[in-house]
């Protein structure tokens, strides 16, 4: 009889550990997916006139360079800092 109680206790403990592990793994996966999706919803305004189009995008030295055409202005290159996504320079091409 004591052996049966011991086996039941071991089965109960192992089942509890499995359930706890599954809940912890699910919560961890949920938290990681929530963090990454919040970063992808960043909106950046380049303050360009209507009719402007992004023609090309290049990266160099942790900066993002965007070639913008149209908008009743000459072609221009906008430099963005990758660290804080702010416009660091605008270069007009003529």
C-alpha positions in Angstrom: 0.0 0.0 0.0 2.8 2.4 0.8 4.5 1.7 -2.6 1.2 2.6 -4.3 1.0 6.0 -2.5 4.7 6.6 -3.3 4.1 5.9 -7.0 1.0 8.2 -7.0 2.9 11.0 -5.4 5.7 10.7 -7.9 3.3 10.7 -10.8 1.5 13.8 -9.4 4.7 15.7 -8.9 6.0 14.9 -12.4 2.7 15.8 -14.0 2.7 19.1 -12.1 6.3 19.9 -13.3 5.3 19.1 -16.9 2.2 21.4 -16.7 4.3 24.2 -15.0 7.0 23.9 -17.7 4.5 24.1 -20.5 2.8 27.2 -19.0 6.2 28.9 -18.5 7.3 28.1 -22.0 4.1 29.5 -23.5 4.4 32.7 -21.4 8.0 33.2 -22.5 7.1 32.7 -26.2 4.2 35.1 -25.8 6.4 37.8 -24.2 9.1 37.6 -26.8 6.6 37.9 -29.7 4.9 40.9 -28.0 8.2 42.8 -27.6 9.3 42.3 -31.3 5.9 43.4 -32.7 5.9 46.6 -30.7 9.2 47.7 -32.4 7.9 47.0 -35.9 5.0 49.6 -35.5 7.3 52.6 -35.5 6.1 55.4 -37.8 8.6 57.9 -39.2 7.7 61.1 -40.9 10.1 62.5 -43.5 8.2 65.8 -43.8 8.2 65.7 -47.6 5.7 67.4 -49.9 2.8 65.5 -51.5 3.7 63.6 -54.6 7.2 62.6 -53.3 8.3 59.0 -53.8 11.1 56.9 -52.3 13.2 55.8 -55.2 16.1 54.0 -53.4 17.3 53.1 -49.9 20.9 52.4 -48.9 22.7 51.8 -45.6 26.2 52.8 -44.6 27.9 53.3 -41.2 24.7 52.7 -39.3 22.9 55.4 -41.3 20.0 55.0 -43.7 20.1 57.0 -46.9 16.8 57.5 -48.7 16.6 58.9 -52.3 13.4 60.9 -52.6 12.1 62.2 -56.0 9.1 64.2 -57.0 6.9 66.5 -55.0 7.8 69.6 -57.2 11.3 69.7 -55.7 14.6 68.5 -57.0 15.8 65.0 -56.1 17.1 64.8 -52.6 18.8 62.3 -50.3 17.6 62.1 -46.7 20.0 60.6 -44.1 18.5 58.9 -41.0 20.4 57.8 -37.9 19.7 54.2 -37.3 20.0 54.6 -33.5 17.0 57.0 -33.0 15.5 57.2 -36.5 15.8 60.9 -36.8 16.7 62.9 -39.9 20.3 63.9 -39.6 20.7 65.6 -43.1 18.9 66.4 -46.3 21.0 66.7 -49.4 19.4 68.4 -52.5 20.6 67.1 -55.9 20.5 69.4 -58.9 
